[in-house]
Amino acid sequence: MTPEKLRALFDRCVQHPLRGYPLDAEVEPVWQIAKALGHDEHIASWVLDRLARTIDDPEYSEWCEATAVQLAGILRLDPATEYLVPLLYDKDE
């Protein structure tokens, strides 16, 4: 499959996120596409965009955030670090 087709398939997979946290079976296709494309700018951009959103953002989605965290790890996406570290700490503690 061409990179363009893989990107289009990725977009379809993440276009309508489910509610709550994703199950492995729900995001397995997304992981496989990301692995096939490697360090693709399109996927990296999606990951960073989703990680930059806060819970107050009307377009925030737990499903997208969790999927983006997983993809950042799979791709070893260094620019995601600035978004991932704050997720480790609860601001109310």
MDAnalysis code that builds the backbone (N, CA, C; Angstrom):
import MDAnalysis as mda
import numpy as np

u = mda.Universe.empty(279, n_residues=93, atom_resindex=np.repeat(np.arange(93), 3), trajectory=True)
u.add_TopologyAttr("name", ["N", "CA", "C"] * 93)
u.add_TopologyAttr("resid", np.arange(1, 94))
u.add_TopologyAttr("resname", ["MET", "THR", "PRO", "GLU", "LYS", "LEU", "ARG", "ALA", "LEU", "PHE", "ASP", "ARG", "CYS", "VAL", "GLN", "HIS", "PRO", "LEU", "ARG", "GLY", "TYR", "PRO", "LEU", "ASP", "ALA", "GLU", "VAL", "GLU", "PRO", "VAL", "TRP", "GLN", "ILE", "ALA", "LYS", "ALA", "LEU", "GLY", "HIS", "ASP", "GLU", "HIS", "ILE", "ALA", "SER", "TRP", "VAL", "LEU", "ASP", "ARG", "LEU", "ALA", "ARG", "THR", "ILE", "ASP", "ASP", "PRO", "GLU", "TYR", "SER", "GLU", "TRP", "CYS", "GLU", "ALA", "THR", "ALA", "VAL", "GLN", "LEU", "ALA", "GLY", "ILE", "LEU", "ARG", "LEU", "ASP", "PRO", "ALA", "THR", "GLU", "TYR", "LEU", "VAL", "PRO", "LEU", "LEU", "TYR", "ASP", "LYS", "ASP", "GLU"])
u.atoms.positions = np.array([
    [0.861, -1.173, 0.000],
    [0.000, 0.000, 0.000],
    [0.910, 1.240, 0.000],
    [0.535, 2.240, -0.750],
    [1.344, 3.457, -0.850],
    [1.230, 4.288, 0.430],
    [2.237, 5.131, 0.692],
    [2.143, 6.005, 1.866],
    [0.883, 6.877, 1.857],
    [0.489, 7.346, 0.689],
    [-0.703, 8.192, 0.597],
    [-1.949, 7.422, 1.022],
    [-2.054, 6.168, 0.601],
    [-3.207, 5.347, 0.980],
    [-3.175, 5.018, 2.469],
    [-1.977, 4.773, 2.999],
    [-1.860, 4.507, 4.430],
    [-2.256, 5.729, 5.252],
    [-1.861, 6.925, 4.793],
    [-2.256, 8.156, 5.497],
    [-3.771, 8.340, 5.465],
    [-4.378, 8.071, 4.320],
    [-5.839, 8.191, 4.197],
    [-6.536, 7.184, 5.119],
    [-5.999, 5.983, 5.210],
    [-6.564, 4.971, 6.097],
    [-6.408, 5.399, 7.550],
    [-5.258, 5.948, 7.896],
    [-5.034, 6.473, 9.247],
    [-6.087, 7.526, 9.571],
    [-6.292, 8.468, 8.655],
    [-7.277, 9.533, 8.880],
    [-8.671, 8.973, 9.109],
    [-9.044, 7.950, 8.359],
    [-10.365, 7.338, 8.550],
    [-10.458, 6.664, 9.921],
    [-9.374, 6.044, 10.359],
    [-9.372, 5.349, 11.651],
    [-9.527, 6.307, 12.833],
    [-8.981, 7.506, 12.716],
    [-9.002, 8.445, 13.847],
    [-10.031, 9.559, 13.673],
    [-10.754, 9.534, 12.575],
    [-11.701, 10.611, 12.263],
    [-12.840, 10.701, 13.268],
    [-13.375, 9.589, 13.704],
    [-14.505, 9.567, 14.630],
    [-14.122, 8.767, 15.869],
    [-13.392, 9.418, 16.793],
    [-12.937, 8.685, 17.981],
    [-14.099, 8.228, 18.849],
    [-13.881, 7.111, 19.496],
    [-14.875, 6.583, 20.417],
    [-14.783, 7.321, 21.742],
    [-15.724, 7.084, 22.611],
    [-15.691, 7.697, 23.940],
    [-14.819, 6.853, 24.863],
    [-14.209, 7.532, 25.825],
    [-13.399, 6.822, 26.805],
    [-12.028, 6.467, 26.260],
    [-11.372, 5.567, 26.961],
    [-10.029, 5.154, 26.576],
    [-10.110, 4.017, 25.566],
    [-9.180, 3.989, 24.615],
    [-9.257, 2.975, 23.558],
    [-8.855, 1.587, 24.037],
    [-9.504, 0.602, 23.472],
    [-9.102, -0.782, 23.669],
    [-8.032, -1.106, 22.633],
    [-7.162, -2.033, 22.953],
    [-6.100, -2.388, 22.017],
    [-6.653, -2.751, 20.642],
    [-7.737, -3.493, 20.615],
    [-8.318, -3.918, 19.339],
    [-8.796, -2.722, 18.508],
    [-9.188, -1.661, 19.170],
    [-9.656, -0.468, 18.455],
    [-8.518, 0.298, 17.796],
    [-7.353, 0.274, 18.417],
    [-6.245, 1.077, 17.894],
    [-5.153, 0.252, 17.222],
    [-5.295, -1.055, 17.229],
    [-4.300, -1.905, 16.561],
    [-4.080, -1.490, 15.101],
    [-5.139, -1.218, 14.325],
    [-4.897, -0.770, 12.947],
    [-4.105, 0.542, 12.883],
    [-4.368, 1.445, 13.809],
    [-3.655, 2.721, 13.851],
    [-2.176, 2.478, 14.141],
    [-1.893, 1.582, 15.092],
    [-0.499, 1.249, 15.419],
    [0.210, 0.667, 14.200],
    [-0.474, -0.249, 13.499],
    [0.145, -0.903, 12.349],
    [0.444, 0.100, 11.232],
    [-0.456, 1.024, 11.015],
    [-0.224, 2.063, 9.995],
    [0.967, 2.919, 10.396],
    [1.008, 3.330, 11.662],
    [2.112, 4.160, 12.137],
    [3.444, 3.435, 11.996],
    [3.472, 2.161, 12.334],
    [4.699, 1.378, 12.193],
    [5.111, 1.258, 10.735],
    [4.140, 1.067, 9.853],
    [4.438, 0.926, 8.425],
    [5.000, 2.222, 7.836],
    [4.478, 3.360, 8.304],
    [4.929, 4.646, 7.774],
    [6.183, 5.166, 8.475],
    [6.488, 4.628, 9.648],
    [7.669, 5.090, 10.374],
    [7.477, 6.514, 10.861],
    [8.504, 7.307, 10.774],
    [8.441, 8.694, 11.256],
    [7.814, 9.589, 10.185],
    [6.535, 9.422, 10.009],
    [5.789, 10.176, 8.996],
    [5.320, 11.502, 9.571],
    [5.525, 12.572, 8.845],
    [5.161, 13.906, 9.319],
    [3.653, 14.041, 9.559],
    [2.855, 13.399, 8.753],
    [1.393, 13.479, 8.890],
    [0.946, 12.904, 10.235],
    [1.450, 11.737, 10.573],
    [1.069, 11.107, 11.841],
    [1.670, 11.869, 13.007],
    [2.918, 12.286, 12.885],
    [3.559, 13.060, 13.954],
    [2.772, 14.335, 14.232],
    [2.309, 14.991, 13.193],
    [1.522, 16.217, 13.346],
    [0.213, 15.924, 14.081],
    [-0.449, 14.826, 13.723],
    [-1.698, 14.446, 14.401],
    [-1.434, 14.193, 15.883],
    [-0.363, 13.455, 16.178],
    [-0.024, 13.133, 17.563],
    [0.216, 14.416, 18.364],
    [1.046, 15.297, 17.853],
    [1.372, 16.523, 18.584],
    [0.159, 17.425, 18.747],
    [-0.686, 17.473, 17.726],
    [-1.906, 18.283, 17.819],
    [-2.821, 17.758, 18.925],
    [-2.980, 16.440, 19.011],
    [-3.868, 15.867, 20.030],
    [-3.278, 16.000, 21.433],
    [-1.974, 15.874, 21.546],
    [-1.346, 15.998, 22.855],
    [-1.378, 17.436, 23.372],
    [-1.435, 18.392, 22.472],
    [-1.455, 19.801, 22.872],
    [-2.819, 20.229, 23.409],
    [-3.846, 19.447, 23.151],
    [-5.192, 19.804, 23.609],
    [-5.361, 19.520, 25.091],
    [-6.134, 20.362, 25.725],
    [-6.426, 20.162, 27.145],
    [-7.870, 19.706, 27.299],
    [-8.199, 19.282, 28.481],
    [-9.549, 18.795, 28.754],
    [-10.599, 19.898, 28.551],
    [-10.185, 21.156, 28.632],
    [-11.102, 22.281, 28.425],
    [-11.379, 22.554, 26.947],
    [-10.586, 21.974, 26.074],
    [-10.747, 22.160, 24.626],
    [-12.003, 21.407, 24.180],
    [-12.906, 22.067, 23.449],
    [-14.132, 21.383, 23.017],
    [-13.863, 20.171, 22.116],
    [-12.703, 20.134, 21.475],
    [-12.371, 19.005, 20.606],
    [-11.520, 17.947, 21.309],
    [-11.327, 18.105, 22.641],
    [-10.557, 17.134, 23.410],
    [-11.278, 15.789, 23.419],
    [-10.504, 14.734, 23.334],
    [-11.045, 13.379, 23.379],
    [-10.075, 12.491, 24.146],
    [-10.576, 11.776, 25.157],
    [-9.731, 10.828, 25.892],
    [-9.160, 9.779, 24.942],
    [-9.999, 9.333, 24.023],
    [-9.588, 8.309, 23.067],
    [-8.414, 8.813, 22.235],
    [-8.527, 10.045, 21.722],
    [-7.446, 10.610, 20.904],
    [-6.181, 10.833, 21.732],
    [-6.335, 11.343, 22.947],
    [-5.165, 11.591, 23.784],
    [-4.432, 10.280, 24.084],
    [-5.165, 9.256, 24.483],
    [-4.536, 7.971, 24.799],
    [-3.887, 7.354, 23.563],
    [-4.548, 7.461, 22.429],
    [-3.984, 6.943, 21.185],
    [-2.730, 7.715, 20.797],
    [-2.760, 9.035, 20.972],
    [-1.592, 9.866, 20.662],
    [-0.414, 9.520, 21.578],
    [-0.685, 9.269, 22.851],
    [0.376, 8.873, 23.785],
    [1.002, 7.557, 23.323],
    [0.158, 6.618, 22.950],
    [0.671, 5.324, 22.482],
    [1.500, 5.482, 21.212],
    [1.015, 6.274, 20.285],
    [1.746, 6.486, 19.033],
    [3.060, 7.215, 19.271],
    [3.069, 8.169, 20.189],
    [4.313, 8.877, 20.510],
    [5.361, 7.883, 20.998],
    [4.939, 6.901, 21.776],
    [5.864, 5.877, 22.253],
    [6.307, 4.941, 21.140],
    [5.375, 4.496, 20.336],
    [5.698, 3.594, 19.233],
    [6.690, 4.243, 18.277],
    [6.468, 5.513, 17.982],
    [7.318, 6.230, 17.027],
    [8.544, 6.861, 17.667],
    [8.635, 6.781, 19.013],
    [9.738, 7.440, 19.731],
    [9.825, 8.903, 19.311],
    [8.674, 9.556, 19.385],
    [8.515, 10.928, 18.906],
    [9.018, 11.907, 19.963],
    [10.264, 12.309, 19.856],
    [10.896, 13.194, 20.845],
    [10.133, 14.499, 21.101],
    [9.598, 15.169, 20.070],
    [8.877, 16.422, 20.338],
    [7.648, 16.250, 21.228],
    [7.173, 15.028, 21.387],
    [5.999, 14.773, 22.233],
    [6.337, 14.839, 23.715],
    [7.614, 14.777, 24.054],
    [8.029, 14.730, 25.455],
    [7.466, 15.887, 26.268],
    [7.474, 17.085, 25.692],
    [6.982, 18.251, 26.442],
    [5.510, 18.125, 26.815],
    [4.761, 17.325, 26.077],
    [3.349, 17.107, 26.390],
    [3.154, 15.886, 27.294],
    [4.042, 14.905, 27.166],
    [3.882, 13.659, 27.905],
    [4.270, 13.786, 29.379],
    [5.333, 14.505, 29.671],
    [5.794, 14.628, 31.055],
    [4.713, 15.216, 31.969],
    [4.030, 16.294, 31.580],
    [2.975, 16.821, 32.465],
    [1.829, 15.831, 32.716],
    [1.629, 14.892, 31.799],
    [0.570, 13.900, 32.004],
    [0.889, 12.960, 33.166],
    [2.153, 12.898, 33.546],
    [2.558, 12.025, 34.644],
    [2.198, 12.585, 36.009],
    [1.902, 13.873, 36.047],
    [1.653, 14.539, 37.331],
    [0.246, 15.085, 37.390],
    [-0.398, 14.912, 38.520],
    [-1.720, 15.462, 38.750],
    [-1.521, 16.837, 39.383],
    [-2.037, 17.860, 38.760],
    [-1.845, 19.222, 39.245],
    [-2.498, 19.460, 40.615],
    [-3.453, 18.619, 40.993],
    [-4.153, 18.789, 42.270],
    [-3.395, 18.173, 43.441],
    [-2.340, 17.449, 43.170],
    [-1.600, 16.796, 44.270],
    [-0.590, 17.727, 44.872],
])
